[in-house]
Amino acid sequence: MKLPRRQFLHLAAGAVALPALSRFAWAQAYPTRPVRLIEGFGAGGAADIVARLIGQSLSERLGQSFVIENRSGAASNIATEAVVRAPADGYTLLLVTAPNAINATLYDRLSFNFIRDIAPVAAIVHAPLVMEVHPSFPARTVAEFMAGLDLLHVPYRGAQVFPALLAGDVPQVYFGPLLSSIEYVRTGKLRALAVTATTRSPMLPDIPALSETLPGYEASTWFGVGAPKATPAEIVNKLNKEINAALDDPKMKARLADLGGTPLPGSPAEFGKLIAEETEKWGKVIRAANIKPQG
């Protein structure tokens, strides 16, 4: 049967538009089943805390469970690789952390390229680290601590460091995210010597910034959500919209502030820019100091 030219063009146009319409409809319906949000440092740590806060909010907003999966090891590289290898359908996400930017240079033989293989979805929160010691430790200031300084790095898996710290088994110092350390400091179980931001934390105003002793020093951490690189833009944008809405919720703002964090709303492109800048910054530090992975 020979079709009139106009009818043929209409059919052709419809065929071209169908995939885009299908993707749009898919994104509109997403998620239709539980979503895994994988974090790489273990239960009880800062990454786990952030993952559970944002996962609960997304579950409430989107009507599907966001299941937090703790897959610790290799400074989050195991968790990252699991997401890189997952189907790009929006049902496996990564809790992205500052170590992802560090690992890009620190590890020579990763089986993935983080910036290439993980699509940035949304940043969540930014927070300083806290320099903390057991209350029995004699130094009470950064200057006292630095006198005769000789440090050996001892790696722990995420929050597993806290039992050792509380028992006094870590003889000197721990630099940990304020998000997971703040309650120990508030209750006096650990003593903070400094926070690693350029200014003092509003939640710990009596604790000096490390830059007060070492001018210009800053080494904060941040968290966000990423997805496998080929995840449809419609799903990335939907997740970004819902995460930003969650960060704008007064209860979420208050909870993050109480933990010493600052929300980081923004677009996927802005989160990608943060990741690229942090990767470049820490790459320079690692190469200049010839830092190698330990443990």
N, C-alpha and C positions, 0 to 999 in steps of 0.2 A: 504494500500500500504506500502510495506516495503522499507525504504530508505537505500541506501548504507551508511556505517558508516561515510565516509568522508563527504558526503553531510549533514548528520545529525549533525555532529560536526560544520560544517560551519553555519548551521541554528541556532544552539544553541549559538554559539559565537555571531552571529548577534543579537540574542534576548537579550543577556546580555549587549551588547554595546549600544543598542537602547536608553535606558533611559539616559545614559551619553551624547549621541549625541543629544538627544532632549533637555537636559538642556543647552548644549553648544549653540545650535541653538537659544533657547529661550533667553539666555544671549546676544547673538550676536544681536538679534533684539530689545532687551530692550533699552529704554522704548518705548512702542507702544501707550501709552496714558499719560496724565498728571500725575505727581508725586507730592504727598503732602509732604512738609517738615514742620513738626510741631515744634514750639518753645514755651517755657513755661513762658515767662515774659512780653509779650505784645508789641504792636507797639511802635517803637521809642527807645527801649532799646538796649543794646549792642548785645543781642542774636538775636534780630530782624535785626539789621544792618548786622551782620555776615551772618545770614540766607539769606538775600536778595542779598548780594554780591555773595555768593557761588551759590545760586539758579539761579541767572541771568547767571552766567558763565556756569553752567551745562545745562541750557536751550539752550544756544548758541552752546555748544559743542555736545549735544546729540539730538538736534532737537525736543525736547518736553518741554512743560511748567513744571517748578518746582514751584508749587504754595505754597507760604508761608502761613501757618495757625497759627495765634496767639491764643494760648489756655493757658492763664495765670491762676495762682492760685496754692496754696500749694507749693510754692517754686519750681515749675516745675513738681511736682509729677502728676498733672492732665494730662499734656502733655505726660509725660513718660508712664503713664498707657495706654493712648490711643494708643500709638505705640506698647507697649507690647501686647495689645489685637488685633492688626491689623493683617490681613493676611500677611504671610511672603513671599511676592511676589515682594518686591522692590518698591512698589508704595506708601508706607507710611514710611517715614523716620523721625528720631528725630534729632533736633539740640541739641547735647549733650553739657552740660556745667559743670563747676566745682561744682555747687550745687548738681548735680547728685551724685558725689562722697561723698559730705558732708551728703546728705540726707540718704544715706545708713546706717549711724550710728545715725543720729539725730532723725529720726522717727522710733519708735519702731514697729509700726504695718502697714507697707506698704503691699499692696496686691501683690507686685512683689519684686523680687531680681534683682537689676539693673545689676550687673555683670553677673548673670546667664541668664537673660531674654532679654538683649539687645546685639546684635552683634556689636562690634566696626567696623566701616567702614574706617574712616580716620579722623585724627586730621586736624584742619584748622589753628588756630591762638592762640597765647599766648600773654597776655598783663597784665600789672600791674593794680592794683586799684589806685585810687587817693583819698586822704583825702582832702575834699573840704568843704568850708564854704561860707556863704553869705558875700559879701564885707563889710557889716556893722559889722560883727563879730569882736570883739576887738583883739583876738589873731592873731598874724601874723607868729608865728612859732609853731612847735610841742611842744617845751618846754613851751611856754606861754600857749598853750592850755591845757597841762597836769597839770598845777598848779590848785590845788583844783578840780581835775577831779571828776565828778559824772554823769554817763551816764545812760540813759534809752533808750532801743532799741524800735524804732517805725517802724513797717513794712509797706512798700508800695509795690504796684504791679508794678514792673519794672520802666519804665520811668515816671510813675505818680508822682514820687518823685520830678521831676524837677520843675513843676509849684510851688510846695510848697517851694522848695529851693529858687527859683528866687523871690518869694514873701516875703521871710524871715520868713515863717511859721515854718520851721525846725530850731529851735533856736541854735543848736550847729553844728553838723558835719554829713557829708555823706561820706561813703566809697563806691565809685562806679567805675565800669570798665572805664578805660581811654578811651576806644573806643567810649563810649557814652557821656563822660564828656569833652573831649578835646576841643570842640568848645566853650563850655561855659567858660572854663578857658582862652582860647586864646582871647576871646572877653571881658574878664573882668567881665562877669555876675556872675561868681563864682570865689572864690580865692582858689587856691590849696596851701595846707600847706606841702604836701609830696606825693610822689608816694611810693607804697608798695613793690617795687622791691628792690633787694640788691644794685642796682646802679641807677643813674639818667636816666630818659628817654631821648633819643636823641631829641624827639619832644618837651620836656619841660626841657631844660638843666639847667634852673635857679631854678627849683623846686627840693629841696633836696629829697633824698631817706629817707624813714622812718628809715632805718637801721643806718643812720648817727646820729640819736638820740637814737634809741633802737638797739644796735648792734645785728646782726643776724636775725632781723625781716624780714620776706618775706611772702607775701600772695597774689599771683597772680591768675588770672583767665585764663581759656582756653576754647576753643570751638571746636567741631568736629561733625561728623555725625555718627549716629547709626541706626540700623535696627532691626526688630523683630528677635529673636534668630535663627529661622530655615530658614532665608533667604538664598537662594542658594549661595554657595561660588563664583560661576561664576558672579553673579550680584554684590556681595560685592566687588570682585576684579575689576570689570569694573568701578564701582563708585569710588573706591580708585584710580584707574589709572587716571580717569578724574579729580578728585579733586586735585591730585598732579600736574597734568598738568596745572590746573587753577592757583594753587599757584606759579607755575614757570613762569606765564605770567607777563611780566614787569609792565603792567597796574595794575594788582591785587597786585603785590608786593608794588608798589608805593602807592596804596590806603590804604593798611593795614598799611604800615609804617607811612603814614600821620595821621592815627588814633592812632598811638602809639603801634601797634601790630607787632608781629614777626611771620611769617608763620611757620607752623609745618608740613612739608611734612613727609611722612613715610608710613609704611605698616599697615594693620589692626592689626597685632600682636603688633606692636610698640604702636599704640594707645591704645590697650587693656592693655599693660604694664603701660602706663601713668595713665589710669583710676584706675588700681589696686593699684598703688603706692599712688595716691592721696586719694583713699578711706582709705588706711591704715593710712596715715599721719593725715588726718582730724579725723579719728576715735579715734586716740590717744588723740588729742586735746579735742574732745568732751567729752570723758570719763574722762580725767584728770580734766577738768573744770566743769564736771557735767552739761553741757549745755543742755537745753530743748527747744523745738520749742515754739515760741511765735507768737501770732496773727493768 
